[in-house]
Amino acid sequence: MEVDDLSRPEVHALLSEHLEDMHATSPAESVHALDLSGLRGPGVTVWTAWEADALLGIVALKKLSPDHAELKSMRTTGAARGQGVASRLLGFVLDQARERGYVRVSLETGTQEYFAAARRLYVRHGFAECPPFADYVVDPSSAFFSLSL
């Protein structure tokens, strides 16, 4: 994993695919994925996973407070799906959160069937459903999860 400056075309393509899928599966008002400018914002760190020159996935962590962070924009490439990349990305970002002194990591994901595998992944890694956090509000298209570190 490496900190990414979001300048490579492969990363742009994966993020575009991610945003397109979010808009195709969720109502517009329920899409909370960050675009390039959001991922370049203050308090956000983005990491990418590569195998040689092939992008495998991306994950971001957004600082919400000195002890709380939000998992953002976790996505694997189509070619990398089913190879454990998502689990490795998640484990890595949780280790980074611990190293940064966060005591809680939260996330928002969709409630649609499209997001079922993601919800199962988060639960397998110890996340539990929680109420909306930060600026989120109750939304039938959003599920909220949190993990105490």
The 8 nearest C-alpha neighbors of each residue, nearest first, counted from 0:
[[1, 48, 47, 46, 2, 49, 91, 88],
 [0, 2, 46, 47, 3, 48, 45, 49],
 [1, 3, 46, 45, 47, 4, 0, 44],
 [2, 4, 46, 5, 45, 1, 47, 6],
 [3, 5, 6, 2, 45, 7, 39, 46],
 [6, 4, 3, 7, 10, 11, 35, 39],
 [5, 7, 4, 8, 10, 11, 3, 9],
 [8, 6, 10, 9, 5, 11, 4, 3],
 [7, 9, 11, 10, 12, 6, 5, 13],
 [10, 8, 12, 11, 7, 13, 54, 53],
 [9, 11, 13, 12, 8, 7, 14, 5],
 [12, 10, 8, 14, 9, 13, 15, 7],
 [11, 13, 15, 9, 10, 14, 8, 16],
 [14, 12, 16, 10, 15, 11, 17, 9],
 [13, 15, 17, 11, 16, 12, 10, 18],
 [16, 14, 12, 18, 17, 13, 11, 19],
 [17, 15, 13, 19, 14, 18, 20, 12],
 [18, 16, 14, 20, 15, 19, 13, 21],
 [17, 19, 21, 15, 20, 16, 14, 22],
 [20, 18, 16, 22, 21, 17, 15, 23],
 [21, 19, 23, 17, 18, 22, 24, 16],
 [22, 20, 18, 24, 23, 19, 25, 30],
 [21, 23, 19, 20, 25, 24, 27, 18],
 [22, 24, 20, 21, 25, 19, 26, 18],
 [23, 25, 21, 22, 20, 26, 113, 111],
 [26, 24, 22, 21, 23, 29, 27, 30],
 [25, 27, 29, 28, 22, 30, 24, 140],
 [28, 26, 29, 30, 22, 25, 21, 31],
 [29, 27, 26, 30, 31, 25, 140, 138],
 [28, 30, 26, 27, 25, 31, 140, 141],
 [31, 29, 27, 28, 32, 21, 25, 22],
 [30, 32, 29, 33, 107, 28, 108, 21],
 [33, 31, 30, 72, 34, 18, 71, 21],
 [34, 32, 37, 38, 31, 35, 72, 71],
 [33, 35, 37, 36, 38, 32, 14, 18],
 [36, 34, 38, 37, 39, 33, 5, 14],
 [35, 37, 39, 38, 34, 40, 33, 5],
 [38, 36, 33, 40, 34, 39, 35, 43],
 [37, 39, 35, 40, 36, 33, 43, 34],
 [38, 40, 36, 37, 35, 43, 41, 44],
 [41, 39, 37, 38, 43, 36, 42, 44],
 [42, 40, 43, 39, 61, 38, 62, 37],
 [41, 43, 62, 61, 40, 44, 63, 60],
 [44, 42, 61, 41, 60, 40, 38, 62],
 [43, 45, 60, 59, 61, 42, 46, 2],
 [46, 44, 59, 3, 2, 58, 60, 43],
 [45, 47, 2, 1, 3, 58, 57, 0],
 [48, 46, 57, 0, 1, 56, 3, 58],
 [47, 49, 0, 56, 55, 54, 57, 1],
 [50, 48, 54, 55, 53, 51, 52, 47],
 [49, 51, 53, 52, 54, 55, 48, 0],
 [50, 52, 53, 49, 54, 48, 55, 0],
 [53, 51, 50, 49, 54, 55, 9, 48],
 [54, 52, 50, 49, 51, 55, 9, 48],
 [53, 55, 49, 56, 48, 52, 50, 9],
 [56, 54, 49, 48, 76, 79, 75, 53],
 [57, 55, 75, 48, 74, 76, 47, 54],
 [56, 58, 47, 74, 73, 46, 48, 75],
 [59, 57, 73, 46, 72, 45, 71, 47],
 [60, 58, 45, 71, 44, 72, 70, 46],
 [59, 61, 70, 44, 43, 69, 71, 68],
 [62, 60, 43, 69, 68, 42, 63, 70],
 [61, 63, 68, 42, 64, 43, 69, 67],
 [62, 64, 68, 67, 61, 69, 65, 133],
 [63, 65, 67, 66, 62, 68, 101, 61],
 [66, 64, 67, 101, 63, 62, 100, 68],
 [65, 67, 101, 102, 64, 100, 103, 68],
 [68, 66, 103, 64, 101, 63, 104, 65],
 [69, 67, 62, 104, 63, 61, 105, 60],
 [68, 70, 105, 61, 104, 106, 60, 71],
 [69, 71, 60, 106, 59, 105, 61, 104],
 [72, 70, 59, 60, 73, 69, 58, 61],
 [73, 71, 58, 59, 32, 74, 33, 57],
 [72, 74, 58, 57, 71, 59, 75, 70],
 [75, 73, 57, 56, 72, 58, 76, 17],
 [76, 74, 56, 55, 79, 80, 85, 57],
 [75, 77, 79, 78, 55, 56, 80, 74],
 [76, 78, 80, 79, 75, 55, 81, 56],
 [77, 79, 76, 80, 55, 75, 81, 82],
 [80, 78, 76, 77, 55, 82, 75, 81],
 [81, 79, 77, 82, 78, 75, 76, 84],
 [80, 82, 83, 79, 84, 85, 78, 77],
 [83, 81, 80, 84, 79, 85, 78, 86],
 [84, 82, 86, 85, 81, 87, 80, 79],
 [83, 85, 87, 86, 82, 88, 79, 75],
 [86, 84, 88, 87, 83, 89, 75, 74],
 [87, 85, 89, 83, 88, 84, 90, 120],
 [86, 88, 84, 90, 85, 89, 91, 83],
 [89, 87, 85, 91, 86, 90, 84, 92],
 [88, 90, 86, 92, 91, 87, 85, 93],
 [91, 89, 87, 93, 88, 92, 86, 94],
 [90, 92, 88, 94, 89, 93, 87, 95],
 [91, 93, 95, 89, 94, 90, 96, 88],
 [92, 94, 96, 90, 95, 91, 89, 97],
 [95, 93, 97, 91, 92, 96, 98, 90],
 [96, 94, 92, 98, 93, 97, 99, 91],
 [95, 97, 93, 99, 94, 98, 101, 92],
 [98, 96, 94, 100, 99, 95, 101, 93],
 [97, 99, 95, 100, 96, 94, 101, 93],
 [100, 98, 96, 97, 101, 95, 66, 94],
 [101, 99, 97, 98, 66, 102, 96, 65],
 [102, 100, 66, 67, 96, 97, 103, 99],
 [101, 103, 148, 66, 147, 67, 100, 97],
 [102, 104, 147, 67, 148, 146, 101, 68],
 [105, 103, 68, 146, 69, 145, 67, 70],
 [106, 104, 145, 69, 144, 70, 146, 68],
 [107, 105, 70, 144, 69, 143, 145, 108],
 [106, 108, 143, 142, 141, 144, 109, 105],
 [109, 107, 142, 141, 143, 106, 110, 114],
 [108, 110, 141, 111, 140, 114, 142, 107],
 [109, 111, 140, 141, 142, 114, 112, 108],
 [110, 112, 113, 109, 114, 140, 115, 24],
 [111, 113, 115, 114, 110, 116, 109, 24],
 [112, 114, 111, 115, 24, 116, 109, 110],
 [113, 115, 117, 112, 116, 109, 111, 118],
 [116, 114, 112, 118, 117, 113, 119, 111],
 [115, 117, 119, 118, 114, 120, 113, 112],
 [118, 116, 120, 114, 119, 115, 121, 108],
 [117, 119, 115, 121, 120, 116, 122, 114],
 [120, 118, 116, 122, 117, 121, 123, 115],
 [121, 119, 117, 123, 118, 122, 116, 124],
 [120, 122, 124, 118, 126, 123, 119, 117],
 [121, 123, 126, 125, 119, 124, 120, 127],
 [124, 122, 120, 121, 125, 119, 126, 118],
 [123, 125, 121, 122, 126, 120, 90, 89],
 [124, 126, 122, 123, 146, 127, 121, 145],
 [127, 125, 146, 122, 145, 121, 144, 124],
 [128, 126, 144, 145, 122, 129, 125, 146],
 [129, 127, 144, 143, 145, 126, 130, 142],
 [128, 130, 144, 143, 145, 127, 131, 142],
 [129, 131, 143, 132, 128, 137, 144, 142],
 [130, 132, 135, 136, 143, 137, 129, 133],
 [133, 131, 135, 134, 130, 136, 105, 143],
 [132, 134, 135, 131, 63, 136, 69, 105],
 [135, 133, 132, 136, 131, 63, 137, 31],
 [136, 134, 131, 132, 133, 137, 138, 107],
 [137, 135, 131, 138, 134, 132, 130, 133],
 [136, 138, 131, 139, 135, 141, 130, 142],
 [137, 139, 141, 140, 136, 29, 142, 135],
 [138, 140, 141, 137, 110, 142, 109, 29],
 [139, 141, 110, 138, 109, 29, 25, 111],
 [142, 140, 109, 138, 110, 139, 108, 107],
 [141, 143, 108, 107, 109, 110, 144, 140],
 [144, 142, 107, 129, 128, 106, 131, 130],
 [143, 145, 128, 129, 127, 106, 105, 126],
 [144, 146, 105, 126, 127, 104, 129, 106],
 [147, 145, 126, 104, 103, 148, 105, 125],
 [148, 146, 103, 102, 104, 145, 126, 125],
 [147, 102, 103, 146, 97, 101, 104, 93]]
